[in-house]
Amino acid sequence: MEPLDFDLKDSFSAFHVIEIDMRKPSVVMKLGTWRGVQRSIFILGSFALLISIVTLSSKFYSLKSFHVTDTFCNYVNTDSQSRIDSHVKVTLETVIQKLQQELKTFRDSTADSSSSVHLLKHSTFLADILGLIESVHESLVQNDESTQKLSNDVEDIHPLLKPKQHSDEPAEYFLIEEIRKYVKIKPNRLGKQNFMGANGTFTSIGHACFAMKTELEEYMNYDIGDICNDDWKLAQKLMVHGCDPLPRRRCFALAPKIYSKPFPIHESIWKLPDNRNVRWSQYRCKNFTCLASNSAPKGFFKCADCFNLSHHEMPRWMQQVSLDSKLNLTADFLIPEVLQIKPGEIRIGLDFSVGTGTFAARMREFNVTIVSATINLGAPFNEMIALRGLVPLYLTINQRLPFFDNTLDLIHTTRFLDGWIDFVLLDFVLYDWDRVLRPGGLLWIDSFFCVKEDLNAYLESLKMLRYKKHKWVVVPKIDKDDDREVFFSAVLEKPPRPFR
């Protein structure tokens, strides 16, 4: 194996030399004719491909013999090996396709052989082929080293404690180079621990990204340093379906063509923003006037009127608007009466709802800072919240809240965690909210609606928190003729739970 590796290294060096030399116009003259360039590139590409196949074959027989000798221990991970083989096969097929395509271009081309454009093109082509071959070689070498190490330590390490093979790394699953670079461990320079006590940086992606490989590779397929595609909707689809968190990208986010400075803070709270400050390409409505209209088809339903700041949003949480005339009850609690439960103690909090930030706007008038967590479900909710001078948090329900334990005074949610949510998921969400609420903090469940048959099950999920009840009401949902649905609202206080 050593002579073969030595030859392979020399071959790659030859690739680099030719790649550099081809950028000089004199090289074409040295080769003589265009046919000479064609023949040289073909020979080099074929030679590199032949070396890779020979290397693959030798590695295969090496691994095969190891597998036979280790069968008694049931140790070799066949799934991992099949993933390696699959990756190698796809990469080699890509190399063959590139060679065939380039050769066809040579035959059909009638351009001047001394053109600098062609020199640069073929230089890039050779670099691309070289990168693919090197990737295959590195994968095989590292897998062989890992296998050899495991073979040497097989008698000393318990099977459950043995390190994973290289092919188990997330980077090996994807073909787009940007994803592979992102998920690979980034070791610290000089091999030292950083101030957090880690020897490297471990970037991550959501587990569902592996089930959405095609979409993620489309999202990460861009030119480094260029403008990103207008693909926020694809990104949000990935997030909503569990590919969350998304990987960072090395391209510039697309901005509106003409961005107007926001209105002053004393105007922006209750005024529709400038239409030029939003990219409207992914929405049915193309301006804020359309979103505020009652008749326009907007593409969302959770708060059909929440862009109507003057009529629909202005009274919310300041006066009761949904009073049941028969029972004289409402699911709406007013902000002043909730704040009076803990006078002077409610300072910061989170609003986890679908809306335009009106709850945060009203709480600001009471000197309470609220972060509004939402996604853009058919309308630019995040942009709207920010343009009103409030803080948007672009977050799905799939993710753990980005707050430390026992830090928030208040969590508020309205018409978001409703009767569609799975009971187990609701448990995870509520426990996470409990984590970030400080002892004595308030959980405000605002107008949670569900069918009557499920009400007790949802209420049991809330009761398991063992919070103190300050407000608790169940009323019929009167906005539809269906009498099977009810509204539930509550204001609950987190107990101290001292450490034991």
ZIZI-V297072 format. One line per field, one symbol per residue. ss: DSSP state (h for helix, s for strand, l for the rest). psi: psi as a letter, one per 40 degrees, with the letter a starting at -180 (. if undefined). A space follows every 10 residues. Layout:
# ZIZI-V297072
ss: ???
psi: ???
This chain:
# ZIZI-V297072
ss: lhhhhhhhhh hhhhhhhhhh hllllhhhhh hllhhhhhhh hhhhhhhhhh hhhhhhhhhh hhhhhhhhhl hhhllllhhh hhhhhhhhhh hhhhhhhhhh hhhhhhhhll lllllhhhhh hhhhhhhhhh hhhhhhhhhh hhhhhhhhhh hhhlllllhh hllllhhhlh hhhlllhhhh hhhllsslhh hlllllllls slllllhhhh llhhhhhhhl llllllslll lhhhhhhhhh llllllllll lsllllllll llllhhhhll llllhhhlll lllllllhhh hhllllllll llllllllhh hhhlllllll lllsllllsl llllhhhhhh hhlllllsss sslllllhhh hhhhllllss ssssllllll hhhhhhhlll ssssllllll lllllllsss ssssllllll llhhhhhhhh hhhhhhssss ssssssssss shhhhhhhhh hhhllllsss ssssssllll llllssssss ssslllllll
psi: dddddddddd dddddddddd deehdddddd dciddddddd dddddddddd dddddddddd ddddddddde ddefdhhddd dddddddddd dddddddddd dddddddeie iheehddddd dddddddddd dddddddddd dddddddddd ddededhide eiiiideeid dedidhdddd ddeihgiiie fiiaeeeiei hgiiiidedd efddddddde gihheihiig fddddddddd eeghiiiiif ihhhiidhhi iiiidedddf hhihdeeihe deidieiddd deieehhdei edgdeeegdd ddddehedih eghhddefii ehiiddddde dghedhdiah hgihaeeddd ddddeffhhh hhhiiggeig ddddddeefi hihghiedih hfiiifdidh hhhhfdgaee iidddddddd dddddehihe ihhhhhfhii iddedddddd dddedfihhd ihihiiheei eheeiiihii hihhidgii.
